């Protein structure tokens, strides 16, 4: 019951035990899908959600990268794609760092989707500056409610975003959008050890209860009807691209936002990464629809 005890702990338990029912329940309380997903993954507090998200976006508004990655990781994955795509759907494009790499390397039309309008504003500037505006079409939409017909794309690209709807859900729901023999590329947070330390287990039980080992993800991919072309782990530099600027941003804002729950959560995540990064990582998967 909300209002009694720790609301954040209640949401975390609901996400672990019944993630789909939990999200549906949030929507029934009057939140649209965009805010329901934000509440699920970020604030975990209905009464303080608006302030939390205002603070959260303030932290990230000056940062170019919203998740681990690098141009070299994008290029490495792209080099494993066994087809020459002509229609690409990019999920969770953010500010367009991967978008530009794809636009520069592919002779394809790219539809870049993100639910954050502020990210798409930045993306528009990036593609215009790069002379790629004719190749890229930004779309503001939720990846769980996409306005596209089946078999519309021969390549789906999703860096650090499939977790939002759940990897298994993404594998199932995005599959019909692919042409026969189409390819999906996605990255996901994974455990690098079968038996993580208690600190790592406790942290991800709260923040990402669906985290899996690489082998477990491979089995889920095969069960969903895909062939794995390749997969590889991100290098440490790709994590540093994200966490080191984030750490500096937290330190910059702390004197004026020391009471912010969002800033405290982000600071705790940065500290956790610096202490335990040997036990988890990002894995990039290149898979083909069968």
C-alpha positions in Angstrom: 0.0 0.0 0.0 1.4 3.4 -1.0 1.7 6.0 1.7 2.7 3.4 4.2 6.4 2.5 4.5 9.0 3.0 1.7 7.3 3.7 -1.6 10.5 3.2 -3.6 11.0 -0.2 -2.0 7.4 -1.1 -2.9 8.0 -0.2 -6.6 11.3 -2.1 -6.7 9.6 -5.2 -5.3 6.7 -4.9 -7.8 9.2 -4.6 -10.7 11.0 -7.7 -9.6 7.9 -9.8 -9.1 5.4 -8.6 -11.7 7.0 -6.0 -14.1 4.2 -5.9 -16.7 1.4 -5.7 -14.1 3.4 -3.0 -12.2 3.6 -0.9 -15.4 -0.1 -1.4 -16.1 -1.0 -0.3 -12.6 1.1 2.9 -12.9 -0.8 3.7 -16.1 -4.1 3.1 -14.3 -3.1 5.9 -11.8 -3.2 8.4 -14.6 0.4 8.4 -15.9 0.9 8.2 -19.7 3.2 5.6 -21.0 6.2 7.9 -21.2 5.9 9.0 -17.6 5.0 5.5 -16.4 8.3 4.2 -17.8 10.2 7.0 -16.2 8.5 6.3 -12.9 9.3 2.6 -13.2 13.0 3.0 -14.1 13.9 6.3 -12.5 11.9 8.0 -9.8 10.0 5.0 -8.3 8.0 7.6 -6.4 4.6 8.8 -7.6 4.3 11.8 -5.2 7.8 13.2 -6.0 8.0 12.1 -9.6 7.8 15.5 -11.3 10.5 17.1 -9.1 12.7 13.9 -9.5 12.5 14.1 -13.3 13.2 17.8 -13.4 16.3 17.2 -11.5 17.3 14.1 -13.5 17.0 16.0 -16.8 19.0 18.9 -15.4 21.9 16.5 -14.7 21.8 15.1 -18.2 20.9 18.2 -20.2 24.6 19.1 -20.8 25.9 15.6 -21.4 26.1 14.2 -24.9 26.1 10.6 -24.0 23.2 9.1 -22.0 24.6 5.6 -21.7 27.9 3.6 -22.2 29.2 3.4 -25.7 31.6 4.7 -28.4 31.8 5.2 -32.1 34.2 2.2 -32.3 31.7 -0.1 -30.7 29.0 1.0 -33.1 31.4 0.5 -36.1 32.4 -2.9 -34.8 28.8 -4.1 -34.6 28.0 -2.6 -38.0 30.9 -4.5 -39.6 29.2 -7.7 -38.5 25.8 -6.9 -40.1 25.5 -9.5 -42.9 23.2 -7.5 -45.1 23.2 -4.1 -46.9 20.3 -2.4 -45.2 18.1 0.2 -47.0 15.6 1.0 -44.2 16.9 1.3 -40.6 14.9 1.8 -37.4 17.0 3.2 -34.5 15.4 2.7 -31.1 16.2 5.1 -28.3 18.4 7.3 -30.5 19.1 9.9 -27.7 21.1 12.8 -29.0 22.2 11.0 -32.1 25.8 9.8 -31.4 25.2 6.4 -33.0 22.8 7.9 -35.6 25.6 9.9 -37.2 27.8 6.9 -37.4 25.1 4.9 -39.1 24.2 7.8 -41.4 27.9 8.2 -42.5 28.4 4.5 -43.2 25.1 3.4 -44.7 23.3 4.3 -47.8 19.9 3.9 -46.1 17.0 5.8 -44.8 17.2 5.9 -41.0 14.1 6.4 -38.7 15.4 7.5 -35.3 12.9 7.0 -32.4 13.1 8.5 -28.9 10.4 9.4 -26.4 12.4 12.4 -25.1 11.6 15.5 -27.2 14.7 17.3 -25.9 16.9 14.5 -27.2 15.3 14.8 -30.7 15.9 18.6 -30.7 19.6 17.8 -30.2 19.5 15.1 -32.8 18.1 17.5 -35.3 21.0 19.9 -34.8 23.5 17.0 -35.1 22.2 15.6 -38.3 21.8 19.1 -39.9 25.4 20.0 -38.9 26.6 16.7 -40.4 24.6 17.2 -43.6 22.6 14.1 -42.9 19.1 15.6 -42.5 17.8 14.0 -45.7 18.9 10.5 -44.5 17.5 10.7 -41.0 13.9 11.1 -39.9 13.4 11.7 -36.1 10.2 10.4 -34.6 9.0 11.1 -31.1 7.3 7.9 -29.9 7.5 5.2 -27.3 9.3 2.0 -28.4 6.4 0.1 -26.9 3.9 1.8 -29.2 5.5 2.3 -32.6 3.6 3.7 -35.6 5.1 1.4 -38.2 3.8 -1.4 -40.3 5.1 -4.9 -40.2 8.2 -5.8 -42.3 9.1 -2.1 -42.7 12.8 -2.3 -41.8 15.7 -4.6 -42.7 17.8 -3.4 -39.7 16.8 -2.4 -36.2 19.4 -0.7 -34.1 19.1 -0.3 -30.3 22.0 0.8 -28.2 21.3 0.7 -24.4 17.5 1.0 -24.8 15.9 -2.4 -25.1 15.9 -2.8 -21.3 13.2 -0.1 -21.1 10.5 -2.5 -22.3 12.5 -5.7 -21.3 14.8 -7.5 -23.7 12.6 -10.5 -24.2 9.6 -8.2 -24.9 11.7 -6.2 -27.4 12.8 -9.4 -29.1 9.2 -10.4 -29.5 7.5 -7.1 -30.3 10.2 -5.7 -32.7 10.5 -8.9 -34.7 7.4 -8.3 -36.8 8.9 -5.0 -37.9 11.8 -6.8 -39.6 11.8 -8.0 -43.1 12.4 -11.7 -43.6 16.1 -12.3 -42.8 16.3 -8.8 -41.3 18.9 -8.0 -38.6 18.7 -6.5 -35.1 21.6 -5.0 -33.3 21.2 -4.2 -29.6 23.3 -3.7 -26.5 22.3 -4.7 -23.0 23.8 -4.6 -19.5 25.0 -8.1 -18.5 26.6 -9.9 -15.6 30.2 -11.0 -16.3 30.2 -13.6 -13.6 27.7 -16.3 -12.9 28.0 -15.7 -9.1 28.2 -11.9 -8.6 29.2 -10.4 -5.2 26.4 -9.6 -2.7 26.9 -5.9 -3.4 26.4 -6.3 -7.1 23.5 -8.6 -6.8 21.7 -6.3 -4.3 22.3 -3.2 -6.5 21.0 -4.8 -9.7 18.1 -6.5 -8.0 16.8 -3.0 -7.3 18.0 -1.2 -10.5 17.7 -3.8 -13.2 16.2 -7.1 -11.9 16.2 -8.6 -15.4 20.0 -8.4 -15.8 21.3 -11.7 -17.1 24.6 -13.4 -17.9 25.7 -13.3 -21.6 24.9 -17.0 -21.9 21.4 -16.5 -20.6 20.8 -13.7 -23.1 22.0 -15.9 -25.9 19.5 -18.6 -24.9 16.7 -16.0 -24.9 17.7 -14.7 -28.3 17.6 -18.2 -29.8 14.3 -19.0 -28.1 12.8 -15.9 -29.7 13.6 -17.0 -33.2 16.9 -15.3 -34.0 20.3 -16.5 -35.1 23.3 -14.9 -33.4 25.7 -13.5 -35.9 28.1 -12.1 -33.3 28.3 -10.6 -29.9 31.0 -8.8 -27.9 31.7 -6.9 -24.7 32.2 -3.1 -24.6 35.7 -1.9 -23.7 36.2 0.0 -20.5 36.8 3.2 -22.4 33.2 3.0 -23.6 32.0 3.0 -20.0 34.3 5.9 -19.1 32.8 7.9 -22.0 29.6 7.9 -20.0 30.5 7.7 -16.3 33.5 10.1 -16.1 31.6 13.1 -17.6 28.6 12.1 -15.4 30.8 12.1 -12.3 32.0 15.6 -13.1 28.5 16.8 -13.7 27.4 15.4 -10.3 30.2 17.1 -8.6 29.4 20.4 -10.3 25.7 20.3 -9.2 26.1 18.9 -5.7 26.6 22.2 -4.0 23.3 23.6 -5.2 21.3 20.3 -5.4 22.5 18.4 -2.3 18.9 17.5 -1.3 17.9 16.2 -4.7 16.9 12.5 -4.6 17.7 12.2 -8.3 21.2 13.6 -7.9 21.8 11.3 -4.9 20.7 8.3 -6.9 23.0 9.2 -9.8 25.9 9.8 -7.5 25.3 6.4 -5.9 25.3 4.8 -9.4 28.6 6.5 -10.3 30.2 5.4 -7.1 28.9 1.8 -7.6 30.3 1.7 -11.1 33.8 2.9 -10.0 33.9 0.2 -7.3 32.4 -2.8 -9.0 32.7 -2.4 -12.8 34.7 -5.6 -13.2 31.6 -7.6 -12.5 29.2 -6.3 -15.1 29.4 -4.8 -18.6 27.5 -4.0 -21.8 27.2 -6.7 -24.5 26.5 -5.9 -28.1 24.4 -8.5 -30.0 24.1 -8.8 -33.8 21.2 -11.2 -34.5 19.3 -12.2 -37.6 15.5 -13.0 -37.8 15.0 -16.6 -38.8 
